[in-house]
């Protein structure tokens, strides 16, 4: 096993972390802005999902790469960075929502348009749903990824990435849609459609990205000169 170096010696850790946070925040903007309808149904369940689902699986792919290459300790820190970025975004839009609008902008319906498209980013329901789903899904994904790496002795990367995604995306989707529905963000009529469609789409993206994940992991391990195995005793998500 290659030994980890100091943080300053990692060439791409900061870049990978920034991409993770940007994708995470962007996906939450998209979730609030639009619902997408595939135009077909599975049984009686229409295939509808929030637009953030288009981007959010990429964050899980990057999360897998972080845990696989740099270890759970560093992935945990980046997950908390993402949490901080989300919370700051929500508070920023809450402030923007309550700042006084310019008269002609208000007359043209600017406030109602803002509230309809981006108001969800400052509503208690979407904030609580997003944060709960993010923390539950991201940490379960990273922890299971680290455990599976030890148990497979670093082999069968695809088992780790897909297996951790099955758990992480399920918890993320169930918590996000469940809390958002209970708080009135989404209609109860859409509950199962959003759960099933989001989960299927997210897992499918992870599977399709497997070749890219393999390439990224191998290149980073080679470039950084590391391949971290996490001590099972160091899987506390609340450390920093």
N, C-alpha and C positions, 0 to 999 in steps of 0.2 A: 504493500500500500504506500502510495506517495504521501509524504507528510505535507500538511498545509503550511503555507508561508504567511508572512505578515500581510495585513490588508493592503499596505502601500505597494506591495509587490504584485498585486493582482492587476492585470492589464485591462480586463473587460468587466470586472464585477460591477463597477459604478455604472457603466453603460447598460448592462443587462438590467440592473436595478431601476434605472430611469425609464427604460422601455416598459418594464412591468408596471410602474406607477402610472405612466401616461396612458397605457392601454386600459388600466383599471378605471381611472377617472373618466376617460372618454366613453367607456361602456356604460357607466352610470348616467352620463348625460343622455346617451342614446336611449337608455331604458325609460327615462322620463319623457322623452320627446315623441316616441312613436311606437305603435303596435303594428306588427307585420302579419299579414294573412297569406299563407301559402296558396290558398284557394282550393284546398281539398281536405277531406276528413279521413280519420281512421276510425271506422265504425261511426259512432255518433259524436265523435270528438273532433272539432275543426282544428286544423294545424295553424295555430296562432302563437306568436311569441313576441316579446318586447325586443326592440331593435338593439338593445345592448348585448343580446345573445350573439349578434354577429361578431362582436369584438371580444367579449369576455373569455371565451375559450382560449384565446391567445395568451391571456394572463396565466392560465393554468399550464399551458405549454412552457412558458417562461419560468413559472414556479417549479415545474419538474426539473428543468435545466439547472436552476439555482440549487435545488436540493441535491441533485445527482452529482454536480460538479463541485460545488462549494460547501456542501453539507447543510444539515438542518439549522445549525446555529446561525449561519449567515442568511439562510432563507427566512428564518424567523424574524430577523432584524428587518429584512426588506418587507415582509408582510406587515409589520408594524409601521414601517414608513408609508405603505399604502393606506393603512388605516388612518394615519394622520393626514394624508393628502385628501382622502375622502371627507373626513370630518371638516377640514379647512374649506373644502369646496362647498359643502352643505351650508356652513356658517356664512360663507361669502355670499351665496345666493339668497340666504335669508336676509342679510343686510341689504343687498341690492333690491330685493322685493319691497322692502319698507322705506327705501329712500324716496323722496318726493319726485314725481315725474314731471317733465317739461309739458307745458299746456297743450301744444299742438300734437305732441306724441300721445298724450292722454286722449285728446279729441279723436285721433285716428284709431283708437282702440289698442294702443300700445300696451297698456297695463294688462288688459284682458288676454291679449295674445301672449304676453310674457308668462302670465299665470297659467295659461292653458298648456304651453309647450315646456316651460322651464320651471314653473311653480312647484312641480313635484320634487325638485331638488332641494327645496326648503321646507317641504311638508314633513311633519313628524313621522307619518307612516312610511314613506319611501326611505327616509333616513334610517329609521330603526330597521326596516327590512333589509336595506342594503348592507348595513354594518353587521347585522346578525348573520346574514347569508355569507358575507365575505369572510368573516372571522371563522365561522364554523366550517365552511367549505375549504378555505385556504389552509388552515392548520390541519384538518383531517387529511387533506391531500399530501401535505408535506410530511407529516408524521408517518403515514402509511408508506409513502415513498421511501423514507429513511429505513423503516423497519424491513421492508421487502428487499432493500439493497443488501442489508446484512444477511437476511435469510437465503438470498439467492447467490451470495458471495460475489456480488457485482455482475452476475450474468443475467441474460434475458431482460434487457432494459425495457422491452415492449410490455412485459408482464407488469413491471413496476409502474410505467407511465399510464397504461390503460387501467390497471387494477386500482391505483390510487385515484384516478379520475372517476371511476364508477362510484366510489365512496364520496369523494370530495364534491363532485358536481351534484350528486343526489342531495347531500346535506345543504349545499348552497342553494339549489333550486327550491327545495322544500321549505327552507327557512325564509328565503326571499319572497316567494309567491305566497306562502302561508301568512306571514306577517303583513305583507302588502294587502292581501285580501281581507284579513281581519280588521285592518285599519281603514278600509274603504278605498284604497288606491286603485285596486282592480276589482271588477265586478265578480261576484261569487259565481256567476254563470260561466266565467272564463277560467275558473280555478284549475280544473283538470286539463283543459286545453293547454294552458300555460305551463303547467307542471310537466306534462308528457312531452310536449313539443320542445320546450327548453332543454329538458334532460337528453332527449334523443339527439338534438342538434349539437349540444355541447360535447357529448361523448363521441359523436361522429367526427367532429372537427379534430378532436384529440387523436383519434385513430388515423385520420387522413394525414395528420401532421407528424406521424411516427417517423417517416424517413427524414424529415427536416430536424426532428428532435435528435435522432441518431447522429446526424451530421454535425449539428451544433454542439452536442455533448462531446463527441470525439475531438472536434477542433479545439474546443475550450480546454479540455483535459490536456491535450498536447501543448497548446500555447501557454497555459497557466502552469503546467507541470504539477497538477494536483489531481487527486481522486479521493475525496473525503468520505470516510465511513463514520456515521454518527454513533456515538455511544448511546445505547438504549436508555441510559440513566439521564441523558441530556435532551429529553424530548418534552420538556416543560414549555408550553406555548407562551406562558406569561413572563418568562425571563426576557432580558434584553441585552 
